Amino acid sequence: MNKFSERAREALETAQGVVRRGPGSQLGTEHLLLGVLSLPGGVIDEILNLMGIDKGA
């Protein structure tokens, strides 16, 4: 994991946590998406804000 940026590692750790808390055991794209969406202040937040989408809703 040394080749990943700090934010990528954070997203991956969040995704792994989601898998651990759920009924499954495989890390999928849906878990990675949740990990990326959980990062505050990123480009995803900017895009969603421009589209008028509230992540917290």
N, CA, C and O atoms as a CHARMM CRD file, in Angstrom:
* protein
*
  228
    1    1 MET  N      0.82000  -1.19500   0.00000 PROA 1      0.00000
    2    1 MET  CA     0.00000   0.00000   0.00000 PROA 1      0.00000
    3    1 MET  C      0.86100   1.25400   0.00000 PROA 1      0.00000
    4    1 MET  O      0.32400   2.36000   0.05900 PROA 1      0.00000
    5    2 ASN  N      2.15600   1.11600  -0.06300 PROA 2      0.00000
    6    2 ASN  CA     3.04200   2.27600  -0.04900 PROA 2      0.00000
    7    2 ASN  C      2.89900   3.13400  -1.29400 PROA 2      0.00000
    8    2 ASN  O      3.25400   4.31200  -1.27500 PROA 2      0.00000
    9    3 LYS  N      2.38200   2.55800  -2.38300 PROA 3      0.00000
   10    3 LYS  CA     2.26500   3.31300  -3.63200 PROA 3      0.00000
   11    3 LYS  C      1.01000   4.18200  -3.67300 PROA 3      0.00000
   12    3 LYS  O      0.86700   5.01900  -4.56400 PROA 3      0.00000
   13    4 PHE  N      0.10300   3.98900  -2.71800 PROA 4      0.00000
   14    4 PHE  CA    -1.13100   4.76900  -2.67800 PROA 4      0.00000
   15    4 PHE  C     -0.90600   6.08400  -1.94800 PROA 4      0.00000
   16    4 PHE  O     -0.07100   6.17800  -1.04800 PROA 4      0.00000
   17    5 SER  N     -1.66500   7.09600  -2.35100 PROA 5      0.00000
   18    5 SER  CA    -1.62500   8.36700  -1.62400 PROA 5      0.00000
   19    5 SER  C     -2.31000   8.18300  -0.26800 PROA 5      0.00000
   20    5 SER  O     -2.99400   7.18600  -0.03500 PROA 5      0.00000
   21    6 GLU  N     -2.11700   9.14400   0.60700 PROA 6      0.00000
   22    6 GLU  CA    -2.73500   9.07900   1.93600 PROA 6      0.00000
   23    6 GLU  C     -4.25800   9.01100   1.82600 PROA 6      0.00000
   24    6 GLU  O     -4.90100   8.24100   2.53900 PROA 6      0.00000
   25    7 ARG  N     -4.82800   9.81200   0.93900 PROA 7      0.00000
   26    7 ARG  CA    -6.29500   9.81500   0.78000 PROA 7      0.00000
   27    7 ARG  C     -6.79000   8.49000   0.20200 PROA 7      0.00000
   28    7 ARG  O     -7.86000   8.01200   0.57900 PROA 7      0.00000
   29    8 ALA  N     -6.03100   7.90200  -0.69900 PROA 8      0.00000
   30    8 ALA  CA    -6.42100   6.60100  -1.25100 PROA 8      0.00000
   31    8 ALA  C     -6.38400   5.53200  -0.16300 PROA 8      0.00000
   32    8 ALA  O     -7.25700   4.66600  -0.10500 PROA 8      0.00000
   33    9 ARG  N     -5.37700   5.59600   0.69100 PROA 9      0.00000
   34    9 ARG  CA    -5.29900   4.64800   1.80900 PROA 9      0.00000
   35    9 ARG  C     -6.48900   4.82800   2.75700 PROA 9      0.00000
   36    9 ARG  O     -7.06100   3.84600   3.23100 PROA 9      0.00000
   37   10 GLU  N     -6.85800   6.07500   3.02900 PROA 10     0.00000
   38   10 GLU  CA    -8.01100   6.34300   3.90000 PROA 10     0.00000
   39   10 GLU  C     -9.28600   5.74900   3.29800 PROA 10     0.00000
   40   10 GLU  O    -10.08100   5.12500   4.00000 PROA 10     0.00000
   41   11 ALA  N     -9.46900   5.95000   2.00000 PROA 11     0.00000
   42   11 ALA  CA   -10.65900   5.41700   1.32800 PROA 11     0.00000
   43   11 ALA  C    -10.66800   3.89500   1.38300 PROA 11     0.00000
   44   11 ALA  O    -11.71200   3.28500   1.61400 PROA 11     0.00000
   45   12 LEU  N     -9.51200   3.28200   1.17200 PROA 12     0.00000
   46   12 LEU  CA    -9.41700   1.82400   1.20800 PROA 12     0.00000
   47   12 LEU  C     -9.67400   1.29500   2.61500 PROA 12     0.00000
   48   12 LEU  O    -10.35400   0.28200   2.77900 PROA 12     0.00000
   49   13 GLU  N     -9.14400   1.96000   3.62000 PROA 13     0.00000
   50   13 GLU  CA    -9.38100   1.53500   5.00500 PROA 13     0.00000
   51   13 GLU  C    -10.86100   1.64000   5.36400 PROA 13     0.00000
   52   13 GLU  O    -11.40100   0.77000   6.04600 PROA 13     0.00000
   53   14 THR  N    -11.50900   2.70000   4.90600 PROA 14     0.00000
   54   14 THR  CA   -12.94900   2.84300   5.14700 PROA 14     0.00000
   55   14 THR  C    -13.71100   1.72600   4.45300 PROA 14     0.00000
   56   14 THR  O    -14.62100   1.13600   5.03300 PROA 14     0.00000
   57   15 ALA  N    -13.34300   1.43600   3.22000 PROA 15     0.00000
   58   15 ALA  CA   -13.99400   0.36200   2.46300 PROA 15     0.00000
   59   15 ALA  C    -13.81700  -0.97900   3.16800 PROA 15     0.00000
   60   15 ALA  O    -14.75900  -1.76800   3.24300 PROA 15     0.00000
   61   16 GLN  N    -12.63400  -1.23900   3.67700 PROA 16     0.00000
   62   16 GLN  CA   -12.38800  -2.49100   4.39700 PROA 16     0.00000
   63   16 GLN  C    -13.23200  -2.56200   5.66700 PROA 16     0.00000
   64   16 GLN  O    -13.72200  -3.63100   6.03100 PROA 16     0.00000
   65   17 GLY  N    -13.40400  -1.42500   6.34000 PROA 17     0.00000
   66   17 GLY  CA   -14.24800  -1.38300   7.53100 PROA 17     0.00000
   67   17 GLY  C    -15.69900  -1.69700   7.21200 PROA 17     0.00000
   68   17 GLY  O    -16.37700  -2.37600   7.98300 PROA 17     0.00000
   69   18 VAL  N    -16.17600  -1.20400   6.07700 PROA 18     0.00000
   70   18 VAL  CA   -17.55100  -1.48600   5.65000 PROA 18     0.00000
   71   18 VAL  C    -17.72200  -2.98600   5.42700 PROA 18     0.00000
   72   18 VAL  O    -18.73400  -3.56500   5.82100 PROA 18     0.00000
   73   19 VAL  N    -16.73700  -3.60800   4.80000 PROA 19     0.00000
   74   19 VAL  CA   -16.80500  -5.05300   4.55300 PROA 19     0.00000
   75   19 VAL  C    -16.83100  -5.81100   5.87800 PROA 19     0.00000
   76   19 VAL  O    -17.60700  -6.75300   6.03800 PROA 19     0.00000
   77   20 ARG  N    -15.99400  -5.41000   6.81900 PROA 20     0.00000
   78   20 ARG  CA   -15.93400  -6.09600   8.11800 PROA 20     0.00000
   79   20 ARG  C    -17.26100  -6.00600   8.87900 PROA 20     0.00000
   80   20 ARG  O    -17.64800  -6.94600   9.57300 PROA 20     0.00000
   81   21 ARG  N    -17.94900  -4.88000   8.74600 PROA 21     0.00000
   82   21 ARG  CA   -19.21400  -4.68700   9.46600 PROA 21     0.00000
   83   21 ARG  C    -20.39800  -5.35200   8.77200 PROA 21     0.00000
   84   21 ARG  O    -21.44900  -5.54100   9.38400 PROA 21     0.00000
   85   22 GLY  N    -20.23900  -5.70000   7.52000 PROA 22     0.00000
   86   22 GLY  CA   -21.35100  -6.26300   6.76400 PROA 22     0.00000
   87   22 GLY  C    -21.35400  -7.77800   6.77400 PROA 22     0.00000
   88   22 GLY  O    -20.49300  -8.41500   7.38100 PROA 22     0.00000
   89   23 PRO  N    -22.34100  -8.34600   6.09100 PROA 23     0.00000
   90   23 PRO  CA   -22.46600  -9.80400   6.07900 PROA 23     0.00000
   91   23 PRO  C    -21.47300 -10.49900   5.14400 PROA 23     0.00000
   92   23 PRO  O    -21.19900 -11.68800   5.30700 PROA 23     0.00000
   93   24 GLY  N    -20.94000  -9.77700   4.18000 PROA 24     0.00000
   94   24 GLY  CA   -20.03500 -10.39100   3.21700 PROA 24     0.00000
   95   24 GLY  C    -18.59000 -10.32100   3.66000 PROA 24     0.00000
   96   24 GLY  O    -18.27400  -9.79600   4.72800 PROA 24     0.00000
   97   25 SER  N    -17.71800 -10.85900   2.82400 PROA 25     0.00000
   98   25 SER  CA   -16.29700 -10.84600   3.16000 PROA 25     0.00000
   99   25 SER  C    -15.42700 -10.35600   2.01100 PROA 25     0.00000
  100   25 SER  O    -14.20800 -10.26700   2.15500 PROA 25     0.00000
  101   26 GLN  N    -16.03600 -10.03800   0.87400 PROA 26     0.00000
  102   26 GLN  CA   -15.26500  -9.59300  -0.27800 PROA 26     0.00000
  103   26 GLN  C    -15.39500  -8.09000  -0.46500 PROA 26     0.00000
  104   26 GLN  O    -16.48500  -7.52400  -0.38400 PROA 26     0.00000
  105   27 LEU  N    -14.25400  -7.45900  -0.71800 PROA 27     0.00000
  106   27 LEU  CA   -14.21400  -6.02300  -0.98500 PROA 27     0.00000
  107   27 LEU  C    -14.60100  -5.80400  -2.44400 PROA 27     0.00000
  108   27 LEU  O    -13.93200  -6.29200  -3.35500 PROA 27     0.00000
  109   28 GLY  N    -15.68000  -5.06900  -2.65200 PROA 28     0.00000
  110   28 GLY  CA   -16.15400  -4.81800  -4.00600 PROA 28     0.00000
  111   28 GLY  C    -16.11300  -3.34500  -4.35600 PROA 28     0.00000
  112   28 GLY  O    -15.76100  -2.50400  -3.52900 PROA 28     0.00000
  113   29 THR  N    -16.47500  -3.04500  -5.58200 PROA 29     0.00000
  114   29 THR  CA   -16.46300  -1.65900  -6.04400 PROA 29     0.00000
  115   29 THR  C    -17.41700  -0.78700  -5.24000 PROA 29     0.00000
  116   29 THR  O    -17.16600   0.40300  -5.05400 PROA 29     0.00000
  117   30 GLU  N    -18.51400  -1.37600  -4.76000 PROA 30     0.00000
  118   30 GLU  CA   -19.46300  -0.60400  -3.96100 PROA 30     0.00000
  119   30 GLU  C    -18.83600  -0.16100  -2.64000 PROA 30     0.00000
  120   30 GLU  O    -19.14500   0.91700  -2.13200 PROA 30     0.00000
  121   31 HSD  N    -17.96300  -0.98900  -2.09200 PROA 31     0.00000
  122   31 HSD  CA   -17.26900  -0.63000  -0.85100 PROA 31     0.00000
  123   31 HSD  C    -16.23400   0.46800  -1.11300 PROA 31     0.00000
  124   31 HSD  O    -16.07500   1.39200  -0.31600 PROA 31     0.00000
  125   32 LEU  N    -15.54000   0.34700  -2.23600 PROA 32     0.00000
  126   32 LEU  CA   -14.56400   1.38100  -2.60200 PROA 32     0.00000
  127   32 LEU  C    -15.26100   2.71700  -2.84100 PROA 32     0.00000
  128   32 LEU  O    -14.74700   3.76700  -2.45500 PROA 32     0.00000
  129   33 LEU  N    -16.43100   2.67500  -3.47800 PROA 33     0.00000
  130   33 LEU  CA   -17.18900   3.90200  -3.70700 PROA 33     0.00000
  131   33 LEU  C    -17.57100   4.55400  -2.38200 PROA 33     0.00000
  132   33 LEU  O    -17.44000   5.76800  -2.22800 PROA 33     0.00000
  133   34 LEU  N    -18.03800   3.76500  -1.43600 PROA 34     0.00000
  134   34 LEU  CA   -18.36800   4.30900  -0.11600 PROA 34     0.00000
  135   34 LEU  C    -17.13800   4.90800   0.54800 PROA 34     0.00000
  136   34 LEU  O    -17.22600   5.94500   1.20500 PROA 34     0.00000
  137   35 GLY  N    -15.98800   4.25700   0.37700 PROA 35     0.00000
  138   35 GLY  CA   -14.75300   4.78500   0.93900 PROA 35     0.00000
  139   35 GLY  C    -14.37700   6.12200   0.34100 PROA 35     0.00000
  140   35 GLY  O    -13.97900   7.03900   1.06000 PROA 35     0.00000
  141   36 VAL  N    -14.50100   6.24200  -0.97100 PROA 36     0.00000
  142   36 VAL  CA   -14.17600   7.50200  -1.65200 PROA 36     0.00000
  143   36 VAL  C    -15.17700   8.59100  -1.27000 PROA 36     0.00000
  144   36 VAL  O    -14.79500   9.73700  -1.03300 PROA 36     0.00000
  145   37 LEU  N    -16.45400   8.22900  -1.21300 PROA 37     0.00000
  146   37 LEU  CA   -17.48200   9.21100  -0.85400 PROA 37     0.00000
  147   37 LEU  C    -17.33700   9.70300   0.58000 PROA 37     0.00000
  148   37 LEU  O    -17.79600  10.79600   0.91000 PROA 37     0.00000
  149   38 SER  N    -16.70600   8.91300   1.42600 PROA 38     0.00000
  150   38 SER  CA   -16.55800   9.30800   2.83300 PROA 38     0.00000
  151   38 SER  C    -15.46100  10.34300   3.04800 PROA 38     0.00000
  152   38 SER  O    -15.39300  10.95600   4.11300 PROA 38     0.00000
  153   39 LEU  N    -14.60500  10.54500   2.05400 PROA 39     0.00000
  154   39 LEU  CA   -13.51000  11.50700   2.19800 PROA 39     0.00000
  155   39 LEU  C    -14.03800  12.93200   2.06100 PROA 39     0.00000
  156   39 LEU  O    -14.61300  13.28200   1.03100 PROA 39     0.00000
  157   40 PRO  N    -13.84900  13.74800   3.08100 PROA 40     0.00000
  158   40 PRO  CA   -14.33600  15.12900   3.00600 PROA 40     0.00000
  159   40 PRO  C    -13.41400  16.01700   2.17300 PROA 40     0.00000
  160   40 PRO  O    -12.20100  15.80900   2.12900 PROA 40     0.00000
  161   41 GLY  N    -14.00800  16.99900   1.52100 PROA 41     0.00000
  162   41 GLY  CA   -13.22900  18.02400   0.84000 PROA 41     0.00000
  163   41 GLY  C    -12.52900  17.60100  -0.43100 PROA 41     0.00000
  164   41 GLY  O    -11.58700  18.26500  -0.86400 PROA 41     0.00000
  165   42 GLY  N    -12.95700  16.52700  -1.03100 PROA 42     0.00000
  166   42 GLY  CA   -12.32200  16.07000  -2.25400 PROA 42     0.00000
  167   42 GLY  C    -13.06700  16.51400  -3.49600 PROA 42     0.00000
  168   42 GLY  O    -14.05900  17.23900  -3.41900 PROA 42     0.00000
  169   43 VAL  N    -12.58200  16.07500  -4.63000 PROA 43     0.00000
  170   43 VAL  CA   -13.19100  16.43400  -5.90600 PROA 43     0.00000
  171   43 VAL  C    -14.60800  15.86600  -6.00600 PROA 43     0.00000
  172   43 VAL  O    -15.46900  16.45600  -6.65800 PROA 43     0.00000
  173   44 ILE  N    -14.84800  14.72900  -5.36400 PROA 44     0.00000
  174   44 ILE  CA   -16.19300  14.15200  -5.37200 PROA 44     0.00000
  175   44 ILE  C    -17.18200  15.10900  -4.70700 PROA 44     0.00000
  176   44 ILE  O    -18.29000  15.31100  -5.20400 PROA 44     0.00000
  177   45 ASP  N    -16.77500  15.69300  -3.58400 PROA 45     0.00000
  178   45 ASP  CA   -17.63900  16.67400  -2.90800 PROA 45     0.00000
  179   45 ASP  C    -17.94200  17.85100  -3.82800 PROA 45     0.00000
  180   45 ASP  O    -19.08200  18.31200  -3.89500 PROA 45     0.00000
  181   46 GLU  N    -16.93600  18.33300  -4.52900 PROA 46     0.00000
  182   46 GLU  CA   -17.12600  19.46600  -5.44400 PROA 46     0.00000
  183   46 GLU  C    -18.11600  19.12000  -6.54700 PROA 46     0.00000
  184   46 GLU  O    -19.00900  19.90900  -6.85700 PROA 46     0.00000
  185   47 ILE  N    -17.95900  17.94600  -7.13500 PROA 47     0.00000
  186   47 ILE  CA   -18.84000  17.52500  -8.22700 PROA 47     0.00000
  187   47 ILE  C    -20.27800  17.38700  -7.72800 PROA 47     0.00000
  188   47 ILE  O    -21.21500  17.86400  -8.36800 PROA 47     0.00000
  189   48 LEU  N    -20.44100  16.73200  -6.58100 PROA 48     0.00000
  190   48 LEU  CA   -21.79100  16.56100  -6.03800 PROA 48     0.00000
  191   48 LEU  C    -22.42600  17.89800  -5.70000 PROA 48     0.00000
  192   48 LEU  O    -23.61800  18.09300  -5.94200 PROA 48     0.00000
  193   49 ASN  N    -21.65400  18.81900  -5.14700 PROA 49     0.00000
  194   49 ASN  CA   -22.17600  20.15500  -4.83600 PROA 49     0.00000
  195   49 ASN  C    -22.60900  20.88400  -6.09900 PROA 49     0.00000
  196   49 ASN  O    -23.65700  21.53000  -6.11300 PROA 49     0.00000
  197   50 LEU  N    -21.80900  20.78900  -7.16400 PROA 50     0.00000
  198   50 LEU  CA   -22.16800  21.42800  -8.43100 PROA 50     0.00000
  199   50 LEU  C    -23.46400  20.85500  -9.00300 PROA 50     0.00000
  200   50 LEU  O    -24.22200  21.55200  -9.67800 PROA 50     0.00000
  201   51 MET  N    -23.70300  19.57800  -8.72200 PROA 51     0.00000
  202   51 MET  CA   -24.91800  18.92300  -9.20700 PROA 51     0.00000
  203   51 MET  C    -26.09900  19.13800  -8.26600 PROA 51     0.00000
  204   51 MET  O    -27.21100  18.69100  -8.54500 PROA 51     0.00000
  205   52 GLY  N    -25.85300  19.82800  -7.14700 PROA 52     0.00000
  206   52 GLY  CA   -26.91800  20.08000  -6.18800 PROA 52     0.00000
  207   52 GLY  C    -27.26300  18.87500  -5.32900 PROA 52     0.00000
  208   52 GLY  O    -28.37500  18.77300  -4.81200 PROA 52     0.00000
  209   53 ILE  N    -26.31200  17.96400  -5.17500 PROA 53     0.00000
  210   53 ILE  CA   -26.54500  16.74600  -4.39700 PROA 53     0.00000
  211   53 ILE  C    -25.90100  16.89500  -3.02700 PROA 53     0.00000
  212   53 ILE  O    -24.73000  17.25400  -2.90700 PROA 53     0.00000
  213   54 ASP  N    -26.69200  16.61200  -1.99600 PROA 54     0.00000
  214   54 ASP  CA   -26.20600  16.66300  -0.62000 PROA 54     0.00000
  215   54 ASP  C    -25.85100  15.24600  -0.18200 PROA 54     0.00000
  216   54 ASP  O    -26.73100  14.39200  -0.07000 PROA 54     0.00000
  217   55 LYS  N    -24.56400  14.99300   0.06800 PROA 55     0.00000
  218   55 LYS  CA   -24.12200  13.66200   0.49100 PROA 55     0.00000
  219   55 LYS  C    -24.78100  13.21400   1.78200 PROA 55     0.00000
  220   55 LYS  O    -25.01500  12.02300   1.98400 PROA 55     0.00000
  221   56 GLY  N    -25.07700  14.15400   2.64600 PROA 56     0.00000
  222   56 GLY  CA   -25.63500  13.81800   3.94500 PROA 56     0.00000
  223   56 GLY  C    -27.11500  13.47200   3.92600 PROA 56     0.00000
  224   56 GLY  O    -27.65600  12.98700   4.91900 PROA 56     0.00000
  225   57 ALA  N    -27.76400  13.71900   2.81000 PROA 57     0.00000
  226   57 ALA  CA   -29.21700  13.47500   2.74600 PROA 57     0.00000
  227   57 ALA  C    -29.53800  12.00000   2.64400 PROA 57     0.00000
  228   57 ALA  O    -30.70900  11.62500   2.58200 PROA 57     0.00000
